[in-house]
Amino acid sequence: MKKFEVGRKYSTRSMCDHNCIWSYTIIARTACTVTALDEDGNQLKFRINKKTSEYRNAETFYPLGRYSMAPMISAE
């Protein structure tokens, strides 16, 4: 399984608007969480979703919550 790397920037695009991009830089991690900086410099902590991570074979978190068209940040 691919894992998040400290210091690396991960991004994803909106499913509704291709010009909307969310980017996060990982600054710390544990086995279950990642701490990241968003584009505004805010430090945020996210829980790695184990079920989605196993399905995608890469660690994954949902930065804006979990709903039908929620963006996913994946370690791919």
N, CA, C and O atoms as CSV, one atom per row, in Angstrom:
chain,resi,resn,atom,element,x,y,z
A,1,MET,N,N,0.839,-1.176,0.000
A,1,MET,CA,C,0.000,0.000,0.000
A,1,MET,C,C,0.887,1.243,0.000
A,1,MET,O,O,1.863,1.322,0.746
A,2,LYS,N,N,0.536,2.205,-0.842
A,2,LYS,CA,C,1.280,3.459,-0.895
A,2,LYS,C,C,0.903,4.310,0.313
A,2,LYS,O,O,-0.263,4.370,0.703
A,3,LYS,N,N,1.895,4.964,0.896
A,3,LYS,CA,C,1.680,5.765,2.104
A,3,LYS,C,C,2.032,7.223,1.843
A,3,LYS,O,O,2.838,7.536,0.967
A,4,PHE,N,N,1.406,8.115,2.625
A,4,PHE,CA,C,1.715,9.534,2.532
A,4,PHE,C,C,3.149,9.777,2.995
A,4,PHE,O,O,3.613,9.165,3.957
A,5,GLU,N,N,3.842,10.676,2.302
A,5,GLU,CA,C,5.215,11.022,2.649
A,5,GLU,C,C,5.255,12.442,3.206
A,5,GLU,O,O,4.650,13.354,2.644
A,6,VAL,N,N,5.968,12.620,4.309
A,6,VAL,CA,C,6.116,13.940,4.923
A,6,VAL,C,C,6.889,14.841,3.965
A,6,VAL,O,O,7.904,14.440,3.396
A,7,GLY,N,N,6.389,16.072,3.796
A,7,GLY,CA,C,7.033,17.045,2.922
A,7,GLY,C,C,6.504,17.048,1.498
A,7,GLY,O,O,6.833,17.947,0.725
A,8,ARG,N,N,5.704,16.079,1.139
A,8,ARG,CA,C,5.174,15.988,-0.223
A,8,ARG,C,C,3.801,16.649,-0.318
A,8,ARG,O,O,3.019,16.611,0.631
A,9,LYS,N,N,3.515,17.253,-1.471
A,9,LYS,CA,C,2.248,17.936,-1.711
A,9,LYS,C,C,1.326,17.016,-2.512
A,9,LYS,O,O,1.739,16.432,-3.514
A,10,TYR,N,N,0.067,16.892,-2.060
A,10,TYR,CA,C,-0.930,16.069,-2.724
A,10,TYR,C,C,-2.107,16.955,-3.118
A,10,TYR,O,O,-2.488,17.863,-2.380
A,11,SER,N,N,-2.678,16.681,-4.290
A,11,SER,CA,C,-3.774,17.509,-4.801
A,11,SER,C,C,-4.863,16.642,-5.404
A,11,SER,O,O,-4.641,15.483,-5.756
A,12,THR,N,N,-6.056,17.237,-5.516
A,12,THR,CA,C,-7.165,16.604,-6.215
A,12,THR,C,C,-8.044,17.687,-6.806
A,12,THR,O,O,-8.042,18.823,-6.331
A,13,ARG,N,N,-8.791,17.343,-7.837
A,13,ARG,CA,C,-9.705,18.280,-8.487
A,13,ARG,C,C,-11.142,17.990,-8.076
A,13,ARG,O,O,-11.478,16.872,-7.685
A,14,SER,N,N,-11.980,19.013,-8.170
A,14,SER,CA,C,-13.401,18.868,-7.898
A,14,SER,C,C,-14.060,18.055,-9.010
A,14,SER,O,O,-13.684,18.173,-10.176
A,15,MET,N,N,-15.035,17.237,-8.650
A,15,MET,CA,C,-15.777,16.482,-9.651
A,15,MET,C,C,-16.729,17.394,-10.434
A,15,MET,O,O,-17.109,17.081,-11.562
A,16,CYS,N,N,-17.104,18.511,-9.832
A,16,CYS,CA,C,-18.075,19.421,-10.458
A,16,CYS,C,C,-17.415,20.547,-11.250
A,16,CYS,O,O,-17.971,21.010,-12.245
A,17,ASP,N,N,-16.250,20.986,-10.824
A,17,ASP,CA,C,-15.571,22.113,-11.461
A,17,ASP,C,C,-14.097,21.752,-11.632
A,17,ASP,O,O,-13.347,21.710,-10.657
A,18,HIS,N,N,-13.694,21.497,-12.850
A,18,HIS,CA,C,-12.328,21.046,-13.134
A,18,HIS,C,C,-11.266,22.082,-12.730
A,18,HIS,O,O,-10.111,21.724,-12.501
A,19,ASN,N,N,-11.651,23.352,-12.645
A,19,ASN,CA,C,-10.706,24.410,-12.271
A,19,ASN,C,C,-10.508,24.529,-10.762
A,19,ASN,O,O,-9.612,25.247,-10.318
A,20,CYS,N,N,-11.323,23.842,-9.969
A,20,CYS,CA,C,-11.224,23.875,-8.510
A,20,CYS,C,C,-10.276,22.766,-8.052
A,20,CYS,O,O,-10.553,21.583,-8.248
A,21,ILE,N,N,-9.160,23.159,-7.444
A,21,ILE,CA,C,-8.145,22.198,-7.011
A,21,ILE,C,C,-7.865,22.397,-5.518
A,21,ILE,O,O,-7.671,23.522,-5.058
A,22,TRP,N,N,-7.847,21.293,-4.773
A,22,TRP,CA,C,-7.465,21.322,-3.362
A,22,TRP,C,C,-6.077,20.712,-3.247
A,22,TRP,O,O,-5.823,19.633,-3.784
A,23,SER,N,N,-5.176,21.398,-2.549
A,23,SER,CA,C,-3.808,20.915,-2.362
A,23,SER,C,C,-3.441,20.944,-0.883
A,23,SER,O,O,-3.788,21.878,-0.160
A,24,TYR,N,N,-2.739,19.915,-0.450
A,24,TYR,CA,C,-2.308,19.790,0.945
A,24,TYR,C,C,-0.876,19.272,0.975
A,24,TYR,O,O,-0.518,18.358,0.231
A,25,THR,N,N,-0.062,19.864,1.842
A,25,THR,CA,C,1.312,19.409,2.055
A,25,THR,C,C,1.360,18.690,3.388
A,25,THR,O,O,0.982,19.253,4.415
A,26,ILE,N,N,1.821,17.454,3.380
A,26,ILE,CA,C,1.892,16.643,4.601
A,26,ILE,C,C,3.080,17.116,5.433
A,26,ILE,O,O,4.205,17.173,4.938
A,27,ILE,N,N,2.829,17.458,6.703
A,27,ILE,CA,C,3.915,17.908,7.580
A,27,ILE,C,C,4.224,16.913,8.697
A,27,ILE,O,O,5.290,16.978,9.309
A,28,ALA,N,N,3.284,15.982,8.968
A,28,ALA,CA,C,3.502,14.948,9.986
A,28,ALA,C,C,2.508,13.820,9.737
A,28,ALA,O,O,1.472,14.015,9.101
A,29,ARG,N,N,2.837,12.652,10.243
A,29,ARG,CA,C,1.915,11.533,10.086
A,29,ARG,C,C,2.092,10.527,11.213
A,29,ARG,O,O,3.160,10.433,11.819
A,30,THR,N,N,1.041,9.784,11.482
A,30,THR,CA,C,1.081,8.631,12.369
A,30,THR,C,C,0.480,7.477,11.580
A,30,THR,O,O,0.239,7.610,10.380
A,31,ALA,N,N,0.237,6.359,12.230
A,31,ALA,CA,C,-0.354,5.221,11.530
A,31,ALA,C,C,-1.801,5.489,11.108
A,31,ALA,O,O,-2.274,4.924,10.122
A,32,CYS,N,N,-2.506,6.348,11.852
A,32,CYS,CA,C,-3.931,6.582,11.579
A,32,CYS,C,C,-4.271,7.997,11.131
A,32,CYS,O,O,-5.385,8.228,10.661
A,33,THR,N,N,-3.353,8.951,11.260
A,33,THR,CA,C,-3.664,10.339,10.917
A,33,THR,C,C,-2.530,10.989,10.135
A,33,THR,O,O,-1.385,10.535,10.159
A,34,VAL,N,N,-2.889,12.071,9.441
A,34,VAL,CA,C,-1.893,12.926,8.796
A,34,VAL,C,C,-2.179,14.356,9.203
A,34,VAL,O,O,-3.338,14.742,9.357
A,35,THR,N,N,-1.132,15.143,9.379
A,35,THR,CA,C,-1.252,16.569,9.641
A,35,THR,C,C,-0.753,17.264,8.389
A,35,THR,O,O,0.332,16.970,7.887
A,36,ALA,N,N,-1.565,18.197,7.889
A,36,ALA,CA,C,-1.250,18.821,6.610
A,36,ALA,C,C,-1.466,20.327,6.667
A,36,ALA,O,O,-2.214,20.835,7.502
A,37,LEU,N,N,-0.797,21.023,5.765
A,37,LEU,CA,C,-1.004,22.458,5.572
A,37,LEU,C,C,-1.802,22.635,4.291
A,37,LEU,O,O,-1.476,22.052,3.257
A,38,ASP,N,N,-2.871,23.460,4.371
A,38,ASP,CA,C,-3.610,23.764,3.152
A,38,ASP,C,C,-2.949,24.939,2.444
A,38,ASP,O,O,-1.906,25.420,2.886
A,39,GLU,N,N,-3.538,25.397,1.365
A,39,GLU,CA,C,-2.927,26.466,0.569
A,39,GLU,C,C,-2.897,27.807,1.296
A,39,GLU,O,O,-2.116,28.685,0.930
A,40,ASP,N,N,-3.742,27.984,2.330
A,40,ASP,CA,C,-3.762,29.214,3.113
A,40,ASP,C,C,-2.812,29.171,4.296
A,40,ASP,O,O,-2.709,30.147,5.040
A,41,GLY,N,N,-2.114,28.052,4.485
A,41,GLY,CA,C,-1.174,27.908,5.587
A,41,GLY,C,C,-1.798,27.402,6.871
A,41,GLY,O,O,-1.144,27.399,7.914
A,42,ASN,N,N,-3.069,26.968,6.814
A,42,ASN,CA,C,-3.737,26.422,7.996
A,42,ASN,C,C,-3.286,24.986,8.234
A,42,ASN,O,O,-3.223,24.184,7.301
A,43,GLN,N,N,-2.976,24.669,9.474
A,43,GLN,CA,C,-2.562,23.318,9.835
A,43,GLN,C,C,-3.805,22.517,10.199
A,43,GLN,O,O,-4.564,22.914,11.082
A,44,LEU,N,N,-4.014,21.395,9.524
A,44,LEU,CA,C,-5.204,20.570,9.713
A,44,LEU,C,C,-4.803,19.129,9.950
A,44,LEU,O,O,-3.782,18.667,9.440
A,45,LYS,N,N,-5.616,18.414,10.735
A,45,LYS,CA,C,-5.338,17.008,11.024
A,45,LYS,C,C,-6.476,16.167,10.455
A,45,LYS,O,O,-7.650,16.465,10.677
A,46,PHE,N,N,-6.116,15.108,9.716
A,46,PHE,CA,C,-7.103,14.255,9.069
A,46,PHE,C,C,-6.879,12.801,9.454
A,46,PHE,O,O,-5.748,12.362,9.662
A,47,ARG,N,N,-7.980,12.067,9.543
A,47,ARG,CA,C,-7.923,10.632,9.817
A,47,ARG,C,C,-7.837,9.897,8.487
A,47,ARG,O,O,-8.603,10.187,7.569
A,48,ILE,N,N,-6.916,8.951,8.375
A,48,ILE,CA,C,-6.795,8.134,7.169
A,48,ILE,C,C,-7.952,7.153,7.164
A,48,ILE,O,O,-8.172,6.440,8.143
A,49,ASN,N,N,-8.695,7.114,6.062
A,49,ASN,CA,C,-9.837,6.226,5.942
A,49,ASN,C,C,-9.343,4.836,5.531
A,49,ASN,O,O,-8.883,4.647,4.405
A,50,LYS,N,N,-9.437,3.875,6.437
A,50,LYS,CA,C,-8.865,2.549,6.206
A,50,LYS,C,C,-9.596,1.773,5.119
A,50,LYS,O,O,-8.962,1.095,4.311
A,51,LYS,N,N,-10.929,1.865,5.089
A,51,LYS,CA,C,-11.701,1.110,4.109
A,51,LYS,C,C,-11.400,1.582,2.678
A,51,LYS,O,O,-11.159,0.762,1.792
A,52,THR,N,N,-11.415,2.886,2.457
A,52,THR,CA,C,-11.106,3.435,1.138
A,52,THR,C,C,-9.649,3.178,0.777
A,52,THR,O,O,-9.339,2.895,-0.380
A,53,SER,N,N,-8.756,3.274,1.751
A,53,SER,CA,C,-7.333,3.048,1.506
A,53,SER,C,C,-7.066,1.614,1.039
A,53,SER,O,O,-6.272,1.391,0.125
A,54,GLU,N,N,-7.731,0.650,1.670
A,54,GLU,CA,C,-7.555,-0.748,1.270
A,54,GLU,C,C,-8.083,-0.975,-0.139
A,54,GLU,O,O,-7.460,-1.688,-0.926
A,55,TYR,N,N,-9.226,-0.377,-0.465
A,55,TYR,CA,C,-9.817,-0.537,-1.791
A,55,TYR,C,C,-8.917,0.054,-2.876
A,55,TYR,O,O,-8.747,-0.552,-3.934
A,56,ARG,N,N,-8.339,1.233,-2.623
A,56,ARG,CA,C,-7.511,1.923,-3.614
A,56,ARG,C,C,-6.045,1.501,-3.560
A,56,ARG,O,O,-5.265,1.860,-4.443
A,57,ASN,N,N,-5.662,0.741,-2.529
A,57,ASN,CA,C,-4.277,0.325,-2.293
A,57,ASN,C,C,-3.347,1.527,-2.109
A,57,ASN,O,O,-2.176,1.490,-2.488
A,58,ALA,N,N,-3.898,2.589,-1.519
A,58,ALA,CA,C,-3.136,3.800,-1.205
A,58,ALA,C,C,-3.859,4.529,-0.079
A,58,ALA,O,O,-5.088,4.599,-0.073
A,59,GLU,N,N,-3.104,5.073,0.874
A,59,GLU,CA,C,-3.738,5.809,1.962
A,59,GLU,C,C,-4.574,6.964,1.400
A,59,GLU,O,O,-4.177,7.625,0.441
A,60,THR,N,N,-5.739,7.190,2.016
A,60,THR,CA,C,-6.686,8.186,1.523
A,60,THR,C,C,-7.342,8.907,2.694
A,60,THR,O,O,-7.648,8.300,3.720
A,61,PHE,N,N,-7.557,10.229,2.525
A,61,PHE,CA,C,-8.359,10.967,3.507
A,61,PHE,C,C,-9.301,11.916,2.783
A,61,PHE,O,O,-9.090,12.267,1.622
A,62,TYR,N,N,-10.350,12.324,3.500
A,62,TYR,CA,C,-11.365,13.224,2.979
A,62,TYR,C,C,-11.201,14.581,3.655
A,62,TYR,O,O,-11.595,14.722,4.813
A,63,PRO,N,N,-10.632,15.592,2.979
A,63,PRO,CA,C,-10.343,16.866,3.636
A,63,PRO,C,C,-11.562,17.720,3.964
A,63,PRO,O,O,-11.489,18.552,4.867
A,64,LEU,N,N,-12.668,17.544,3.268
A,64,LEU,CA,C,-13.852,18.375,3.497
A,64,LEU,C,C,-15.019,17.589,4.070
A,64,LEU,O,O,-16.160,18.049,4.024
A,65,GLY,N,N,-14.747,16.421,4.605
A,65,GLY,CA,C,-15.810,15.574,5.140
A,65,GLY,C,C,-16.180,14.507,4.130
A,65,GLY,O,O,-15.679,14.491,3.006
A,66,ARG,N,N,-17.056,13.627,4.544
A,66,ARG,CA,C,-17.429,12.502,3.687
A,66,ARG,C,C,-18.872,12.654,3.249
A,66,ARG,O,O,-19.788,12.576,4.068
A,67,TYR,N,N,-19.075,12.873,1.953
A,67,TYR,CA,C,-20.402,12.969,1.350
A,67,TYR,C,C,-20.292,12.483,-0.087
A,67,TYR,O,O,-19.201,12.114,-0.521
A,68,SER,N,N,-21.381,12.472,-0.833
A,68,SER,CA,C,-21.421,11.794,-2.131
A,68,SER,C,C,-20.362,12.248,-3.127
A,68,SER,O,O,-19.795,11.405,-3.823
A,69,MET,N,N,-20.075,13.526,-3.223
A,69,MET,CA,C,-19.089,14.007,-4.191
A,69,MET,C,C,-17.907,14.675,-3.493
A,69,MET,O,O,-17.314,15.618,-4.016
A,70,ALA,N,N,-17.579,14.178,-2.317
A,70,ALA,CA,C,-16.485,14.735,-1.526
A,70,ALA,C,C,-15.140,14.488,-2.194
A,70,ALA,O,O,-14.920,13.417,-2.760
A,71,PRO,N,N,-14.233,15.466,-2.135
A,71,PRO,CA,C,-12.894,15.245,-2.677
A,71,PRO,C,C,-12.116,14.268,-1.787
A,71,PRO,O,O,-12.271,14.260,-0.566
A,72,MET,N,N,-11.277,13.447,-2.427
A,72,MET,CA,C,-10.407,12.507,-1.712
A,72,MET,C,C,-8.970,12.861,-2.044
A,72,MET,O,O,-8.634,13.120,-3.199
A,73,ILE,N,N,-8.123,12.872,-1.021
A,73,ILE,CA,C,-6.691,13.023,-1.239
A,73,ILE,C,C,-6.099,11.628,-1.039
A,73,ILE,O,O,-6.273,11.013,0.013
A,74,SER,N,N,-5.406,11.146,-2.051
A,74,SER,CA,C,-4.858,9.810,-2.024
A,74,SER,C,C,-3.338,9.865,-2.205
A,74,SER,O,O,-2.813,10.776,-2.844
A,75,ALA,N,N,-2.650,8.890,-1.640
A,75,ALA,CA,C,-1.183,8.840,-1.715
A,75,ALA,C,C,-0.683,8.298,-3.049
A,75,ALA,O,O,0.500,7.977,-3.166
A,76,GLU,N,N,-1.528,8.189,-4.036
A,76,GLU,CA,C,-1.113,7.673,-5.352
A,76,GLU,C,C,-0.253,8.650,-6.073
A,76,GLU,O,O,0.185,8.380,-7.192
